[in-house]
Amino acid sequence: MTAPLRRWLARRLLPVCTLLAACACASAAADGAWHLRVVGGTGRYAQHEARFWTEELPRLSQGRFRASLMPFDRAGVPGQKMLDLISVGVVPLGTVTLAHVAGEWPELAIPDMAGLSGDLASLRRMVQAFRPATERLLRERFNARLLAVYVYPAQVFFCRQPMQALAEIKGRRVRVSGYSQADFVRALGAEPVFTEFNAMMGMMESDGIDCAITGAMAGNAVGLHRVTGTLFTQPLNWGLTLFAVNEDAWAAFPPELQALLLEHMPRLEARNWAESDSDALAGVACNIGASTCEPARRGRMQAQAPGVADERLRRDILANAVLPGWMRRCGSACAELWNQTLAPLVGLRAGGRP
């Protein structure tokens, strides 16, 4: 993004700043301590981030660097605008949920397209292979530096009717949250229904949907275990987020702060990935009523793991529906980016069969 365009965006987005206590750049207080204002993610992971910024950072720096953190939904920041706000420095440090920006910037969300990764280890390989491209896109288009990649738990299927195989979703109305999920569901012969997370439970209770795609623990938290009977645990996708810093703000940071963040943000990222994995397992345990879950959250669902045929079907749909649909929305530059980064891992080239 060019400097004139950033200045134009700053003028357009300046009113948003009045909504944010968290929009001020990092500054040095009278006692010499630096105070950072961070816009973070939501849910349990906001708490995870908060521990680092509000507790660990002051301890690691002997009080020289302090931070306050506010989740973007409470800060009044539209998720779709986070990249723009970071690019002009209105938000100097912030978390970008890729699902929120995939409509406008689909190339950034390539590693989290539906059906791409069948397990967390595969997702990790995709993210690692695509990371240099992510760093370049943030730097060139948004004047931003990537500090971490976070992940939410696997997005799985809550269904009212029994389901023993992925193909049995045919004919059902399924809650989806993104275009690639919709492509995947449509390829199975089901009807995708775009539904906000906070409206999902109402849609299920009113028979507006038969199944919902969401995280196992997130679905349990809103009560899906009380109105559905089957948890089909094949991951459809995951929910990647990027934590980035405005390059101009970064250049103004003391070298000690830069070094501290470069050392400890990868550790925060690793803890997030480990917690995502354990959270997914805990979510399944709660939904099936395991004694390890607190009584109020125990369900009576049947958990069904995917089989060999389901994995084969997932890959076929990725090749024949999801990847072509993504490339139609994203364009030729996106196809080239896929072929340079993830195609060798997946064995699928955009625009052709393996």
C-alpha positions as CSV (number, residue, x, y, z in Angstrom):
1,M,0.0,0.0,0.0
2,T,1.4,3.4,-1.0
3,A,1.9,6.2,1.4
4,P,-0.7,8.5,-0.2
5,L,-3.3,5.7,0.0
6,R,-2.4,5.1,3.7
7,R,-3.0,8.8,4.3
8,W,-6.3,8.7,2.5
9,L,-7.3,5.6,4.6
10,A,-6.2,7.4,7.8
11,R,-8.6,10.2,7.0
12,R,-11.5,7.8,6.2
13,L,-10.9,5.7,9.3
14,L,-10.1,8.5,11.8
15,P,-13.7,8.5,13.2
16,V,-13.2,4.8,14.2
17,C,-10.3,6.0,16.4
18,T,-12.7,7.9,18.6
19,L,-14.5,4.6,19.4
20,L,-11.3,3.0,20.6
21,A,-9.4,3.4,23.8
22,A,-7.0,1.0,22.2
23,C,-6.2,3.0,19.1
24,A,-3.3,5.1,20.6
25,C,0.2,4.2,19.5
26,A,2.7,3.0,22.0
27,S,4.1,5.8,24.1
28,A,6.6,6.4,26.7
29,A,5.3,7.5,30.1
30,A,6.9,10.1,32.4
31,D,8.7,7.3,34.3
32,G,10.3,6.0,31.1
33,A,8.0,3.0,30.9
34,W,6.4,2.2,27.5
35,H,2.7,1.5,27.4
36,L,1.4,-0.5,24.4
37,R,-2.3,-0.7,23.5
38,V,-3.2,-3.9,21.8
39,V,-6.4,-5.0,20.0
40,G,-6.7,-8.8,20.4
41,G,-8.9,-11.7,19.5
42,T,-12.1,-12.9,21.2
43,G,-13.2,-15.8,23.4
44,R,-10.8,-17.9,25.5
45,Y,-7.9,-16.8,23.3
46,A,-8.3,-13.2,24.4
47,Q,-7.6,-14.3,27.9
48,H,-4.6,-16.2,26.6
49,E,-3.2,-13.1,24.9
50,A,-4.1,-11.0,27.9
51,R,-1.8,-13.0,30.2
52,F,1.2,-12.3,27.9
53,W,0.5,-8.6,27.4
54,T,-0.6,-7.6,30.9
55,E,1.4,-10.0,33.1
56,E,4.4,-11.6,31.3
57,L,5.5,-8.5,29.3
58,P,5.9,-6.3,32.4
59,R,7.7,-9.2,34.3
60,L,10.0,-9.9,31.4
61,S,11.0,-6.3,31.0
62,Q,11.1,-5.5,34.8
63,G,8.3,-3.0,34.3
64,R,9.7,-1.0,31.4
65,F,7.1,-2.3,28.9
66,R,3.5,-2.6,29.8
67,A,0.4,-3.2,27.8
68,S,-3.4,-3.2,27.9
69,L,-5.4,-5.5,25.6
70,M,-9.0,-5.3,24.4
71,P,-10.7,-7.8,22.1
72,F,-11.7,-6.2,18.8
73,D,-15.4,-6.8,19.3
74,R,-15.4,-4.9,22.6
75,A,-13.1,-2.2,21.2
76,G,-15.6,-1.3,18.5
77,V,-13.3,-2.4,15.7
78,P,-15.1,-4.2,12.7
79,G,-13.2,-7.4,12.1
80,Q,-13.2,-6.7,8.3
81,K,-11.4,-3.4,8.9
82,M,-8.5,-4.6,11.1
83,L,-6.0,-4.8,8.3
84,D,-6.9,-1.3,7.1
85,L,-6.6,0.1,10.7
86,I,-3.2,-1.6,11.2
87,S,-1.9,-0.4,7.9
88,V,-2.5,3.3,8.8
89,G,-1.4,2.9,12.4
90,V,-4.8,3.6,14.0
91,V,-4.3,0.1,15.5
92,P,-0.6,-0.3,15.9
93,L,-0.8,-3.9,17.3
94,G,-3.7,-6.1,16.4
95,T,-5.2,-9.5,15.7
96,V,-6.7,-10.2,12.2
97,T,-9.1,-13.1,11.9
98,L,-8.6,-14.3,8.3
99,A,-12.3,-15.4,7.9
100,H,-13.2,-11.7,8.4
101,V,-10.9,-10.5,5.6
102,A,-11.1,-13.4,3.2
103,G,-13.8,-11.7,1.1
104,E,-11.6,-8.7,0.3
105,W,-8.2,-10.4,0.6
106,P,-8.8,-14.1,-0.2
107,E,-5.1,-14.8,-0.8
108,L,-4.3,-14.3,2.8
109,A,-6.7,-17.0,3.9
110,I,-5.5,-19.6,1.5
111,P,-4.0,-21.9,4.2
112,D,-7.4,-22.2,6.0
113,M,-9.7,-23.0,3.0
114,A,-12.3,-25.7,3.8
115,G,-11.1,-29.3,3.2
116,L,-7.4,-28.4,2.9
117,S,-6.1,-29.8,6.2
118,G,-7.5,-33.0,7.7
119,D,-5.6,-32.6,11.0
120,L,-3.7,-30.0,13.0
121,A,-0.3,-31.4,11.9
122,S,-1.3,-30.9,8.3
123,L,-2.5,-27.3,9.0
124,R,0.8,-26.6,10.7
125,R,2.7,-27.6,7.5
126,M,0.4,-25.4,5.4
127,V,0.9,-22.4,7.6
128,Q,4.6,-22.9,7.7
129,A,4.9,-23.2,3.9
130,F,2.7,-20.1,3.3
131,R,4.2,-18.0,6.0
132,P,6.8,-16.2,3.8
133,A,4.0,-15.2,1.4
134,T,1.9,-14.0,4.4
135,E,4.8,-11.9,5.6
136,R,5.3,-10.4,2.1
137,L,1.7,-9.6,1.6
138,L,1.4,-7.9,4.9
139,R,4.6,-5.9,4.3
140,E,3.8,-4.8,0.7
141,R,0.1,-4.2,1.0
142,F,-0.5,-3.2,4.6
143,N,2.7,-1.7,5.9
144,A,2.6,-4.4,8.6
145,R,4.9,-7.0,10.1
146,L,3.7,-10.5,11.1
147,L,4.6,-11.4,14.7
148,A,2.4,-14.6,15.2
149,V,-0.1,-16.9,13.7
150,Y,-2.8,-18.1,16.0
151,V,-5.3,-20.9,15.5
152,Y,-8.8,-21.7,16.8
153,P,-10.0,-25.3,17.3
154,A,-11.1,-27.5,14.4
155,Q,-14.5,-26.6,12.9
156,V,-16.6,-29.8,13.0
157,F,-20.2,-30.8,12.4
158,F,-23.0,-30.7,15.0
159,C,-26.1,-32.5,13.5
160,R,-29.5,-33.3,14.8
161,Q,-29.9,-36.5,12.8
162,P,-27.4,-39.5,13.0
163,M,-24.4,-39.2,10.7
164,Q,-21.8,-41.9,10.3
165,A,-20.1,-40.7,7.1
166,L,-19.4,-37.3,5.5
167,A,-21.6,-38.2,2.4
168,E,-24.6,-38.5,4.7
169,I,-24.8,-34.7,5.0
170,K,-26.5,-34.7,1.6
171,G,-29.9,-33.0,1.6
172,R,-29.4,-31.2,4.9
173,R,-29.3,-27.5,5.7
174,V,-25.9,-26.7,7.2
175,R,-24.7,-23.6,9.0
176,V,-21.6,-22.2,7.4
177,S,-19.5,-19.1,8.2
178,G,-17.5,-18.6,5.0
179,Y,-17.5,-19.1,1.2
180,S,-15.1,-22.1,1.1
181,Q,-17.2,-23.9,3.7
182,A,-20.3,-23.2,1.5
183,D,-18.5,-24.6,-1.5
184,F,-17.6,-27.8,0.4
185,V,-21.1,-28.3,1.8
186,R,-22.7,-27.6,-1.6
187,A,-20.4,-30.2,-3.2
188,L,-21.9,-32.8,-0.8
189,G,-25.4,-32.0,-2.0
190,A,-26.3,-30.1,1.1
191,E,-27.6,-26.5,1.4
192,P,-25.2,-24.0,3.0
193,V,-26.9,-21.4,5.3
194,F,-24.7,-18.4,6.2
195,T,-25.4,-17.8,9.9
196,E,-23.6,-15.6,12.4
197,F,-22.3,-17.5,15.5
198,N,-24.7,-15.8,17.9
199,A,-27.7,-16.7,15.7
200,M,-26.7,-20.3,15.3
201,M,-28.5,-21.7,18.3
202,G,-31.7,-20.0,17.4
203,M,-31.6,-21.3,13.9
204,M,-31.1,-24.9,15.2
205,E,-34.0,-24.6,17.7
206,S,-36.3,-23.2,15.0
207,D,-35.5,-25.9,12.5
208,G,-33.8,-23.4,10.2
209,I,-30.8,-25.7,10.0
210,D,-30.1,-29.4,10.4
211,C,-26.3,-29.1,11.1
212,A,-23.9,-26.5,12.2
213,I,-20.2,-26.2,11.5
214,T,-18.3,-24.7,14.5
215,G,-15.7,-25.6,17.1
216,A,-16.5,-28.5,19.4
217,M,-16.1,-26.4,22.6
218,A,-17.7,-23.3,21.1
219,G,-20.8,-25.3,20.1
220,N,-21.0,-26.8,23.6
221,A,-20.7,-23.3,25.1
222,V,-23.8,-22.1,23.3
223,G,-25.8,-25.3,24.0
224,L,-25.7,-27.2,20.7
225,H,-25.1,-30.4,22.7
226,R,-28.6,-30.1,24.0
227,V,-30.3,-29.9,20.6
228,T,-28.1,-32.1,18.4
229,G,-27.3,-35.8,18.6
230,T,-24.2,-36.4,16.4
231,L,-20.8,-34.7,16.5
232,F,-18.9,-35.6,13.3
233,T,-15.3,-34.8,14.2
234,Q,-13.7,-34.4,10.8
235,P,-12.1,-31.0,10.7
236,L,-13.5,-28.9,7.9
237,N,-11.1,-25.9,8.6
238,W,-9.8,-24.2,11.6
239,G,-9.9,-20.4,12.0
240,L,-6.5,-18.8,11.6
241,T,-5.7,-15.4,12.9
242,L,-2.6,-13.2,12.3
243,F,-1.1,-10.9,14.9
244,A,0.6,-8.0,13.2
245,V,2.2,-4.7,14.1
246,N,2.3,-1.5,12.0
247,E,5.8,-1.1,10.5
248,D,6.0,2.6,11.5
249,A,5.0,1.8,15.1
250,W,7.6,-1.0,15.1
251,A,10.4,1.3,13.9
252,A,9.6,3.6,16.8
253,F,9.9,0.8,19.4
254,P,13.1,0.6,21.5
255,P,15.4,-2.1,20.3
256,E,14.9,-3.9,23.7
257,L,11.2,-4.1,23.0
258,Q,11.6,-5.4,19.5
259,A,14.0,-8.1,20.7
260,L,11.7,-9.1,23.5
261,L,8.7,-9.5,21.1
262,L,10.7,-11.3,18.5
263,E,11.8,-13.8,21.2
264,H,8.5,-14.3,23.0
265,M,5.8,-14.0,20.4
266,P,6.8,-17.4,18.8
267,R,6.4,-18.9,22.3
268,L,2.9,-17.4,22.7
269,E,2.1,-18.7,19.2
270,A,3.2,-22.2,20.3
271,R,1.1,-22.1,23.4
272,N,-1.9,-21.1,21.4
273,W,-1.6,-24.0,19.0
274,A,-1.2,-26.4,21.9
275,E,-4.2,-25.0,23.6
276,S,-6.2,-25.2,20.4
277,D,-5.5,-28.9,20.2
278,S,-6.4,-29.6,23.9
279,D,-9.5,-27.4,23.6
280,A,-10.8,-29.5,20.6
281,L,-10.3,-32.7,22.6
282,A,-12.0,-31.2,25.7
283,G,-14.9,-30.0,23.5
284,V,-15.5,-33.6,22.2
285,A,-15.3,-34.9,25.8
286,C,-18.0,-32.4,27.0
287,N,-20.4,-33.1,24.1
288,I,-20.4,-36.8,24.7
289,G,-20.7,-36.4,28.5
290,A,-17.3,-37.5,29.7
291,S,-16.8,-37.2,33.5
292,T,-13.8,-34.9,32.9
293,C,-16.2,-32.1,31.8
294,E,-18.1,-30.1,34.4
295,P,-21.7,-31.4,34.8
296,A,-23.5,-28.4,33.4
297,R,-21.7,-28.8,30.0
298,R,-22.0,-32.6,29.6
299,G,-24.0,-33.7,26.6
300,R,-25.2,-37.1,25.4
301,M,-24.0,-36.8,21.8
302,Q,-22.5,-39.6,19.7
303,A,-19.0,-38.7,18.4
304,Q,-18.2,-40.1,14.9
305,A,-14.7,-40.0,13.7
306,P,-14.0,-39.8,9.9
307,G,-12.9,-43.0,8.1
308,V,-10.7,-43.6,5.0
309,A,-13.6,-42.9,2.6
310,D,-14.3,-39.6,4.3
311,E,-10.7,-38.5,3.9
312,R,-10.8,-39.5,0.3
313,L,-14.0,-37.5,-0.2
314,R,-12.6,-34.5,1.6
315,R,-9.7,-34.4,-0.9
316,D,-11.9,-34.9,-3.9
317,I,-14.1,-32.0,-2.9
318,L,-11.1,-29.8,-2.3
319,A,-9.8,-30.6,-5.8
320,N,-13.1,-30.3,-7.7
321,A,-15.1,-27.7,-5.8
322,V,-13.3,-25.7,-3.1
323,L,-10.0,-24.9,-4.8
324,P,-11.6,-24.0,-8.2
325,G,-14.2,-21.9,-6.4
326,W,-11.5,-20.1,-4.3
327,M,-9.5,-19.4,-7.4
328,R,-12.5,-18.0,-9.3
329,R,-13.0,-15.5,-6.5
330,C,-9.3,-14.8,-6.0
331,G,-8.0,-14.6,-9.6
332,S,-4.9,-15.6,-11.5
333,A,-2.4,-14.1,-9.0
334,C,-4.0,-16.2,-6.3
335,A,-3.6,-19.3,-8.4
336,E,0.0,-18.6,-9.0
337,L,0.5,-18.0,-5.3
338,W,-1.1,-21.4,-4.5
339,N,1.0,-23.2,-7.1
340,Q,4.2,-21.7,-5.7
341,T,3.5,-22.4,-2.0
342,L,0.9,-25.1,-1.1
343,A,0.5,-27.1,-4.4
344,P,3.7,-29.1,-3.8
345,L,2.5,-30.1,-0.3
346,V,-1.1,-30.9,-1.4
347,G,-0.3,-32.4,-4.8
348,L,-2.9,-30.2,-6.5
349,R,-2.2,-27.4,-8.9
350,A,-4.7,-24.6,-9.4
351,G,-6.1,-24.8,-12.9
352,G,-5.3,-28.5,-13.4
353,R,-5.4,-32.0,-11.8
354,P,-2.3,-33.4,-10.1
